[in-house]
């Protein structure tokens, strides 16, 4: 049991090496209650209508955000499970398996890293117009919940344990042009984005992977697709609306971020074309042409205590096809053809086929027919990744020279690329009564972190603003937090 805990802690330590930053330090101090308060270039990606609402000239000089987060480990949880006995209910240090299982929230052990780096001096606004350039990385990796099931409860009879794996790495450069216009009682704005896809690699399950144990044997079938792309291009659109501040200090805003946002990864992209020969030589078996993937099939074929040589995996390259009725399919290709539940197919595209048994002999390797140039839809149907869409709604009230209080409701429309389909409520306040000094406090409920608390501080020196913030994610204290985010920023602003 101690070895198990040691492995888990090592995984958590690995996760903690990565960052989960916010857009800027002021936003972090307010814990995301920013839809009506973001101004200057900092409203790009939040609510572009604020360009006309505040009419601020601004430029990014330096901005950095970093954090340490997991989906399950906190000081309180560590103290509870360290040295715990999960089996003996009479032990003094007994800790129920069910409570240990609940720590992971049904999501296994996950690492989610979201990094947004605004380029110095290339993010600025001049009243109604703003330009932005940001490097964006998203990493979502981890161990599926099915492995946690096996770790704690073994493989119970008749229960289907899902080994659903989804991993991806996405890196892109996002450039945007924003414009805001002021009307009689409100402002409206938009951001047009060009997204330069730098790199994508992902792994996802096909159908429903499973491991099941009956009274005679252990059976499992787990099919996965490994996807890779270099060099892509796409567009996106942000729309925003903000009311002018009322006499009582109220302001309401709503925005949709990344509407229609997507990246198409194609063979003729300049990055792909320039790196093609290098990729082909260096990537080996994992050199993929556009819309070409690696199929991995991991199978346990009725394993018993005396028959251990039935665990194997096979790997070969495939391409998606919508129909095969008109194709002249060879006998070799027919055995490698994979029908999907949506009526489409994965067809062998060429390259090496590998069949490896984990125990015993029987490994097989051969070269499959190169069908890619004959059947592939390639650039006519490029591999596409879609940007997460966010809906933001916010309200704020300002007491001139004293403070401002804001509340936001935010949701995504998927659970990929750091987005969450769960609603997140943020409440933040910024105290402005001290000359050239700003104190911030925020609380949030829902979303990826479930709950968090943040504090922040800002200082104005002429037209220069220095901001810092820190948040505790997954809890309201250092002891219960499952992660910490820290941000600092230095900007130039002029009203």
N, C-alpha and C positions, 0 to 999 in steps of 0.2 A: 504493500500500500504506500509506503514511503517513496518507493521508486516512481509510482504513478503520480504522486503529488509533485515530485521533483520534475518530471517531464512536463506536467501542466504549468508549473511556475516558469520553466524555461521558455515555453511557448508564449506566456504572458510577457516575459521580459523581452522577447523578440518583438512582440507587438508594440511594446512601449518605446521602441526606437524610432517609431514613425510619428509624423505630425498630423494633426487635424485642425488646421487654422481656420479662422474666420476671415471675412473680407477686409476689415480694418479694425484698429484698436477701439475706436469709438463704438462701433457696432458690437464688439465683444463686451465692452463695459455695460451696454444696454441689453445684453443677452439677445440680440436680434430684433428688438422692438425698434425698427429702423425705417419702415415704409414711408412715413411722413417726415422723418427727421434727417435722412441722408441728404447731403447737399454737395454742390460742386461735382467734380468727377467721381466722388464716392457714391453718388446716387445711381451711376451706371451699373447695371446688374441688379439693382434694387427697385428703383422707380424713376425712369427717365423724365417724368413730368416735373420732378423737383428741380430740374435745370431752370425752368421758367418760374417756379414758385419762389426760389431763393435768389436767383440771378447772381450767383457767386462765381467769381473768377478763382480758379484753384489749380494747383499742380502737385503731383506726388513727388516728393524728394526721396523719402525712404519709408518703406513699410515692410514689416516682417511679422509673421504669425507662426507659431509652432505649438505643439501640444503633445501630451502623452495620454493615450486612451486605449482601453479595451472594452469589450462588451460585457465583462463579468467581474473583473478583479477590483476589489477595493480593500482598504486596510481592514475594515470590519469583516469582510468575507474571508480574507486571508487569516485573520486571527481565529475565525470560527472553524476553518477546515484544517489549519496547520496542526498536524498530529492527531487529527480526529479519527475515531473508530467508526467506520460506516457499517459494521456488521453486528457487533454485540450491543444489543439494546440496553443491557444492564451496566455497560461501561460508563465511567464518569465523563469521559470525553466522547461519548456517543454523539454522532451527528447524522440525522436521517438522510438516506440517499435521495429521497424525494426533494428535500430542501436543497441539497447539493445540486441536483438536476435543475431545479428552478433557477439557480444562479445564472445559467446560460440562456434563459429566456426562450428556449426552443430553437435557438439559432446556432448552436454549436459554439465553437471558438472562432471569432471573427476579428480580422484586422481590416479596418476601413480607414484609408488615408486620403484626405482631400487637401490638395495644396493649390493655392492661387497666389501667384507672384506678380504684382503689378510692376511694369517696367518703369524705372525712374525717369521722370521728365516726359515720358510718352503717355502718361495719363494726365489729362488736364481738361479744363473747361473754361469757356469764355462766355459767361452769362447763359445764352440760350443753346450753345453748342458745346459738345464734349467729344473727346477722342480718347480711346482706351486701348491698351495693349497688355494682355495678361497671359502668362504661361499657366496652364491648368493641367494638373495630374490627378488621376483618380485610381486608387488601388483598392480592390475588395478581394481579400483572400482569407482562407481559414479552413477549419476542420468541420465537416458537416455534423449535424446533430445526431445522425445515426451512429457515428463512432462514439459519441458520448453515451448513447444507449448501450452499446456493446461494452464499453468500459465499465459502466456501473452495474448493468443487469445481465450481461452475457447475451446469449441468443436464445430467448424463451421459445418454447414450442408453439408453432403455428402463427407467430407474430411476424408480420412483414416489416423489416427494418429498412428504411429508405436511406440510401447513401447518395443523396442528391448533392452534387458538387457544382458550384458556380464560382469561378474565379475570373478576374480580369484586371488588366493594366491598360490605362488610357492616358495618352499624353497629347496635348494640343496647344496651339497658340491661337488665342482669340483676339481679334481686332474689331473694334466697334466704332461706329459713328452715331452720335446721339443728338437729338434735337428736341427742345421743349418749347411750347408756345403757350402764352398766357391769354386766357379769355376773360370775360367779365367777372365770373365767380369761381373759375377753376383753371387749372393748367393741365395740358395733355402733352405727352411726349412719346418718343419711340427711339429704339436703338437698332440699327442694322448691323449685323455681325457677319464677318468672314471668319470661318473656322479652318485653320490649317491643321489637318491631322498629321501628327508626327509619328505616332506608334500606337498600335493596339495589339493586345494578345489576350485571348480569353479561353476559358474551358467551361463547357456547360453540359448538362445531362441531356440524353435523348430518351424520350418516353419517361418511364418511372423506374429508376434503378432500385434494386431490392436485394436483400438477403433474407432467407426464410429457412427455419429449421422445423422439420417434422420428426416423427418417431424413428425414422429409418436413415435419414440423410440430411445434409446441409446443401442448399441450392441457392445460387445467386447469379444475377445477370445485371451488369452495370455498363452502360454504353455512354460514351462521352465524345464530344467534338472539341478538338483544339483548333482555335482560329487565330490567325496572325495577319496583320496588315501594316504596311509602311507607306506613307504618303497618301493623304486624302484631303478633300476639300468639301466645304459645306457652308451653309448660311444659317442664320437664326434671326429671330425678331423678338424684341421686348416692347411691350406696350404699357403705358402708365397713365394714371389719372390722379390728380390731387386737388382738393378744394383749397381756395384761399383761406387764410386764417380768419376766423370769425372775430367779432368784437370781444367775445368771451374767451378767445384764445384757442378755439377748437379747430382741428384740421383733420380731414379724412382722406385716405388714399387707397388705391387698389392698383395692382400691376400683375401682368402675366410675363414670366421670364422664360426665354428659350422656346417661344412659340415657333413651331415648324423647324426647330433646330435639328440638324443631322449632318453627318459626315459620310461622304461616299469615297471608298477606297478603291482606286482604279489603277490599271496597269500603266496608263499614259501620263500619270501625274509626274511632275518634274522630279520630285524626290525619289519616287520609285524608279524612274528611268535612269537617273544618275547612279543609283545604288544597285541596280539589277545584277550586274556581273559580280560585284562583291558579295551580295547576298547569296547568289547561287553557289559560289565557291565556299563560303564560310558557314552557311546555315546547315549544310548537310541534309539529313532527312527532314529537317524542319524548314526547308525552303518551300514556301507555298506561293503558287501563282494566284492572281485575283480570283476570288470565289472558290478557292481550293482549301480543303480542311483536312485535318488528320482525324481519322476515326479510330477510337480505342474501345475495344470490347473486353471487359474483364468478367470471366465466367467461372463459377463453381458448379461443376456438373455432378450433382448428387454425391457429395463427398461423405464417406463413412469413416469409422475408426480404422478400418483396414484398407481403405482405398483413398490414398492421399494424393495420387498423381492425376487428379481431375481439375486442378486449379490452373488456369491458363489465361493469357491475354493475347489479343491479336491487334495489330496496328497496320493501317494502310491509308493512303490518301484517297479522298472522295471529293465529288463536286455535286451540288444540288441540281436536280432536274425535276421539272414539273410533270412530265409525261415520258413514258418509255415505249408506248405501243408501236411506234413506227421504227424503233431501233432494231438493228440486227445484233442481238445480244449473244455473245459467245458463251460456252458452257462455263468457262472460268469466271467471266463477269457476272453470270447469273448467280453463282454461289456467293459472290461478294456484294451483290445488290442489297440495299437496305431500304425497305418500305417504311414510311413514316405514317403516323396516325392522321396527318392532315391531307393524305393522298399524294404527297410528293415523294421523291426518292433521293437517296444518296448513292451515287454511281461511282465505281472505281475509276480514278482519273489517271493513274499511272504511278510508277515508282515501285518501291520495294514493299512486299508483303512480309510481315513477321508474325510468327506464331510461337510463343514461348511458354513452356510449362514451368511452373515454379518448383515442382518436384518431379523427378524422373526425367526420362528422355522423350523425344518426340518433337523437338523444335523444328520448325519449318521456315524456310526463307525462299522466296522466288520473286521475280520481277513481273509486275502486272502490265497489261496492255496500256499503252499511252492513249487514252481516249480524250484527253483534255482538249486538244486542238480541233478534234472532230465534233465533239458534242457540247463543250462548255459554252455557257452563255456569257462568260467573262465580263467584259466591260459593258455589255448590253444590260446586264443586271448586276451591278457591282455590289460588293459587300457593304452594308450600311450599318452604322451605329447612330442611334438617336440620342440627342442631348436630353437630360431630364428637364421637364417642364415644371415650373413653380407658380402657384397662385398665392399672392400676398395681399392681405387686407390689413389696414392699420388705422388707428385713430390716436390723436394726441391732444393734449391741452397744455398751453403755455401760460405761466404767470410771469409777466414781463419783469426781468431783473431778479427773479426768484428761482424758478424751477420749471421744468417741463416733464410731464408724465406721458408715456406712450404705451400702447398695447398693439400687438400684431397677432394675426392668425395666418399661418403658412402651411401649405401642403404641397407635396409633389404628386405626380401621377404614376409613379413607379417606385420600385425599391432598388434601383440600380444607380451606379455612378454617384453614390453618396446621397441620393434622394430618398425620401421616405413618403409613402402614401398616407401615413398617419398625420393627423393635424398636430401642429405645435403652437401653443399659446405662449407668447413672450410678453412680459410686463417689465418696463424699465423706467427709470427716472434719472434726470440729469439736473443737478443743483447748480445754478448759475449766479447765486447771490454774492459770491466772493469774487472780487475784481480779478479778471484774467485767469481764474481758476475754475475747474469744472469737476464735480464729484458725481460718479455714476454708480448705479446699483440696478441689477436686473435678476428676474426669476423666469424660468421657462418650464413648461410641462408638455410632455408628449414628444413626438418626433423620434429620431434615432436614439438620443440619449435619455429619453423618458422624463428626466428632470435635471435642472442645473441651476446654479446660482453664480452671478458674476459681479465684480466690482471694477471700477475704472477711475482713472484720473487724467485730467487734461490741463494744459497750461498754454496761455497765449502770450507771445512776445511780439508785439507789433503785428505784422501780417503772417507770422509763423505760428503754427500750432503743433504742440507735442502732446501725444496721447499714448496712454498705456492701459491695458486691461488684462484681467485674469478671470477664468471661469472654472468652476468645479462641475464636471459632467457626470450624470448618473446619481448625483446626491447633492445635498445642500451643505456639506461640511467636508473637511479634508478626510475624515475617517470613512465616510460613506461614498465619496466620489470614486468613480471608476476611471477618471481621467482629468487632466488639467490642461487648459489652453491658455497661452500667453501671447499677447500681441503688443507691439509698439509701432508708432508711426510718426512721421515728421512731414508736415505739409505746409504749403503756402496758400493762403486764402485772402481774398479781398472782396468786400461787398460792393 
